Amino acid sequence: MPTFKSAAYLDRYAQSLIGVYGRPKAVLTHGQGCYVWDADGKRYLDLLAGIAVNVLGHGHPIVVEALSRQAGTLIHVSNFFATLPQIELAERLLSVSGAPEGSAVFFANSGTEAIEAAIKLGRRTGRTRMVAAEGAFHGRTIGALALTHKTAYREPFEPLIPSVTHVPLNDAEALRAVIGTDVAALFLEPIQGEAGVVAADPAYLRLARQLTRASGTMLIIDEVQTGVGRTGTWFAFQQAGILPDAITMAKGLGAGVPIGALVTFGPEVSTLLTAGQHGTTFGGNPLAAAVGLAVLDTIETDNLLAHATAMGNHLVDSVAALGHPLISGVRGAGLLRAIELTADVAAVVVDRALAAGFIVNAPTPHVVRLAPPLVVTAAQLDSFVMALPALLRRLGPAS
């Protein structure tokens, strides 16, 4: 008889970790490519990639080699000193983001830390008001939480930083009404991942750029979930043809190694934060920076931007071909996608998918989100699509 270890491990988890994540669904032990295995030996197709993090999948040889090589030379120094990986990664991010001359990078350790840096950047304008979108998720630290819209996240920790206004996404008139010369910064996600993969219209982003430029307000684009090739371009804002004042990123940049970054566009913005006004012990450490460089190199050399676009389109077509009555469509871009359901059964679908060997999640009751590694194949996506009818069985009319 097989010995099942996961239940015992999960009991130990519950006894030793603060329960902010609830009870995990499994204990994972190792991964390879787009697959992971649990403590009982069961294999899963990872279509979530650590929530858009593992862009090269698991155990990618380029990432392993970069980690091993850098660990053998220099893992950490304080920011009293510079390292070559830090400098080279900053230069590379300025290049792929299309930043103009005089732009600069601040390295952090996560997306929410990058947002905190962006908030301080906005405060350096001398203004204090901030604007974000309804449905926004920018992180859970106190500053980032003030920009995050979900009431359940915010209320237990109020009062948060004051003077933050939330406006409906894609509502041009609401945006015109709120952006003025008293607003320090407007924070927008090109696609709101935690709201259910809801995209900002390109025209809305262009209007945001027009209004913020006219009022002297910073436009800060949160690319934590959408950046580093996830939507088929290096950054999703590039698809709208705009140039923001700053962008934040994290997740996919380190392919699983913690790293975040704030990129400021142009000398006027890039000189606002001066010596001693912000910092972090681990930000830009050579280990994370070396991996970030390897990730960007691999995305470029393996043509993964085009692959993300092709695989995203393939998923859309394959799901549409099912013609299932519980599926109303697929939205998103590249390999950040939401399968929209006609009933609030996404949580059940996610649990059934896990039992069937697929990792996806439900950011809202009627949305199943996929954010697989950028190296996912059409055959792997098809295996999930072919399983969908069984996952949806008896969850609605004629299903």
N, C-alpha and C positions, 0 to 999 in steps of 0.2 A: 504494500500500500504506500502511495506517495506521502511524504511528510509536508504539510502545508505550514509554511513559516510566517506568511504575511500577517495573519491574525495576531500572532504573538508579538511581532514587531510593532504592529499598530497599537497594541495595548501599551507597549513600552513607550511609544511616541506620546500617547495620551498622558502618560504619567510623568513625562520629563520635559515636554515643550509647552509653552504658552499656547493656548488654543485659539489663536487668531485665524487659523485657516480651517477650523473644524477638523473632522476626522478625514485624513487623506483616503483616496480611493484605492490606492495600492502602494506597495513598497517596491520601487524600481531599483534594479541592481546594476544593469549595464545596457549599453546600446550600441548599435552599429548601423550607419546610414540612417534610414528613416524608421528604423525599428528599435524598440526597447523591450526589455524583459523584466518581469517582476521576480520577487523572491521565491515564488513557487515554480518558476520556469516558463510562465506563459508569455508569449510574444504578442506585442501590440504594434500596429502601424501608427506612428506618431504624426498625426495631422494637426497638431497644435504647436509643436516645436518649442515647448516651454513658454508658451504665449509669445510667439513671433521672435524667439531668441535664437534658437539653434538653426541658423540660416543654412549651415553646411551639414546639417544632420548631426549624428553622434559618431564620435571616434574618427572624425575626418583626419586623414594622415597629415595634411598641411597644418591643421591646428595643433595636432599632437607634436609635430616636429617643431613648430614655432614655440610652443610651451617648453618643450624639453631643451631646445637650444638656448632660449633666453634664461630659463631657470639655472642652467649651468654656467651662466656668465654674471647675471645681475638681476635679482628679483625686485629689489626695492631700494630707493634712496629717498631722502627727504626732498622737498621742493626748494631747498637751498641750492640744489644742483639740477642740471638738466641731463637727459640721456638721449641718445640717438633715436631709439624707437619713439620716444615722446615727440621729438621734433619732426621726424619723418611722418608720423601719423597725422600730426597737425597740418603739415604741408599737404598731405594727400586729401584730407577732409576739405580743406579750402579749395582744392582743385575740383573734386567731384561734386561739390555743392555749388560750383560756379560763383564763388564769392569774389567780389572785386578786390582790387589792390587796397591794402590797408585793413583787411579783415583779420580776425584772430580767433583762437580756440581756447576755451577753458575746459580742462578735463575733470570729470567727477567720477563717481562710482556707480551711478544708477540714473534712471530717468527722473525720479523725483528730485534728486540732488541737482540735476541740470536745470530743472524748473525753478528750484530755489535760487540758483545763480541768476536765472533770467528775471525773477522777481526783483532781486537786488539791483540788477541792471536797470530795470524800469524805474525803480525808486531814485536812481541817480539822475533822472530828468528833473528832479525837484517836485514832481507831481506824485500823488499817492493813489489815485483811482485806477482800478484795473477792471477790464471787461473780459469775460469769457462766455462761452456758449452754453446754453442748456444742453444737458446730456454729456457735458465734458467730463473727462477723467484726466487729471494732470498729476496725480500722486496723492499720498496720504500723510506726508509730513505737514506740519501746521500751515506753512505758507502755501504749499501746493494744494492742500485740502481746501483752502479758501477759494481756489479756482475751480476745484472739482464740484460738480453740480449735485450729485446724488445726496438727498437729504439724510438717508440712513448713515452715510459715511461722515457727514458733517456735524449733525446735531449733538452727538455725545461729547464733542470737543469744543463747542462754542463757548465763549466768543472767539472767533478766528480773527485774522487780520482784517481790518475794516475796509470799507469802500470798494468792495468787489460787486460788480453788477453782472448778472447772467442774462443773455438775450437769446431768443429762439434762433437756432441755426438756420441759415438760408433765408432769413427774413430781412430783406434789404431795408425796409422802412424802419424796422426796429434798430438796425445797426446805424442807420443815418441819425436816428433820434438820440443815440447814446454816445457816439464818438464826438468829442469836442476837445477844446484846448486844455481841459482839466484832466484828461485821461493820460496816464503814463504809458499804458501798454494794453493792447488787445491780444489775447492768447487764443489761438485756434488750432484744432487738429484738422488736417486735410481729410481724414476719415476717422470718425469716432469709433474706435474699436470696442470699448466697453459699453457703449450705448447700443451695440448691435451692428457694427460696421455700417455706419451712416456717413455718407460722404458730403462734404461741403461742395456745393456747386462751384465749378471753375469761375463762373461769372461773379459769384458771391465773394470768392477770394480776391478777385480783381477789384471789386468794389471796396473790399476791406483795405486793400493796398492804397487805393485812391483816397479814401476818407482819412486813413491814418497819416498819409503823407501830407495832406492838406492841413491837418490839425496838429502836426508835430508829435503824433502818438506813435509809439513803437508798435510794429506788427511782429509778433513772435509766434512762429509756427512750431507746434509740438509734433516732432517726427519720431517720437520715442517708439511707437508701434509701427509706423508707416515707412520709416527710413531704411537706408542701407539695402535698397533693392527690393524691398517687400512688395511694392506695387508696380514693379516693372521699370521704374526709373530709379536713379540713386535716391532721390527724395520725391515725395508725392507733390510738394509745392511746385516742382518744376513742370508738372503737367498743366498747371494753370498759367504758366508764362509770367510769373511774378518774381520779384526779388524782395524777400522780407528783410527786416532789420536784424533778426536773429532766428536761429533754429535750435531746438534741443533734440538730442538723440541718445539712445542707449541700446537696450535689447540686442538686436542683430549685430551690432558693431563688434561685440566680443564673442559671438557664437557660443555663449555660455559662460565666458569669463566676465566678471562684473566690470563694467565700464560705462560711463556716460560722458556727454560732451555738450557744451554750449558753443555755437559758432556765431560770432558777431560779424555783420556785414558792413564793411566800410570803416574808415578811420574815425568818423564822428561817434559812432556807437562803440567801436572797439577800444576807445580810450576812456570810456566812462568809469570803468572799474580800475582803480589804481592800486599801487603796492599796499598790501595790508588790508584791503577792503573785502577780500574774499579768499578762501583757501580750503584745502582738504589734505589730510595726511597722505592718503593713498591715490588721489587723483592723478592720472597720467603715469602711474608706475610702469616701469619698463616691461614687466611681464604682460600686463593687459594691453599695453600699446603694441607690443610685438605681435600679439594675436590679432589685434585690430588691423594691423597692416596686412597680415596673412589673409584675413577675411576679405578685405578690399581687393587684394591681388587675385584671389581665387574667383571672386564674383566676376571680375573683369576677364581674366584669362579663360574661364569656363563659360563665358557668355551667359551668365545666369540672369541678367536683366531681361534679355529676350526670352529665356526659358521660363521665367516667372510669368511673363505676359502670355506665352503660349499655353502654359499649363493652366493658368487661370481661365483662359478662354475655353480650353478643353473641358474643364470642370463645368463651366456654365452650360456648354452644349450638351454634355453628358447628362446632367441633371434635368435639363429641359426635355431631353429625349425620353425620359421616364414618363412624363405626362401624368405625374402622380397628383391626385386631388388634394393632398395635404401640403403640397409644395407650391408656393405662389411664385417663386423665382429665386435667383441668386444675385446678390449685389456685392459691390466692392470693386477692387482692382487688383490685378496681378494675383498674388497668392495670399491676399487678405480678403477672405470671402465669407459671406453669410448666406446660408440656405434659409430662406424665409418660409415659415410654416403658416398655415391658415388657422391653426389652433395653438393654444398655449401648452404645448406638449414637449418643448425642447429638452427639458430636464430629463424626461423619461427616455427620449431618444438618445441622449448622451449616456445614460446608464446602460441602455441596451447596447449601444455601440461599444462601450468598454467591455461588456461581457462577451461581445463578438470579436474583440481584438482590435478596436479602433479607438484612438484618443482624439476627441473633439471636445468642445465645451459650449455652454449655453449662456451667453452674456445677458440675454433677455428671455422671457418665457416663450417667445415664438421664433427664436433665431438659434440656429446651430452654426457656430463659428469654426472655420478652418483657417489655420495659418501655418501650413506645413513647411518643412525645410525647403529652401529654394532648389534643392537637388531632387525633389520628388519626381517620380516618373508618371507618365500617363497611365501605365498599367496599375500602379499603386493607387492612384486616384480612382480608377475604374473599379478596383476591388471594393472601395467604399461605396461608390455610387450603386454598384450591383447589390450591395447589402442593404441599401436604404429601404426598399419596399418591405423587407422583413422587419427592419427597425421601426417602421411606421405602422405595422400591422395592428389593426383594431384600436387605433388611436383617434379615429374620426370616421365620418361617413364614407362608405365605399372603400375603406382602406383595409 
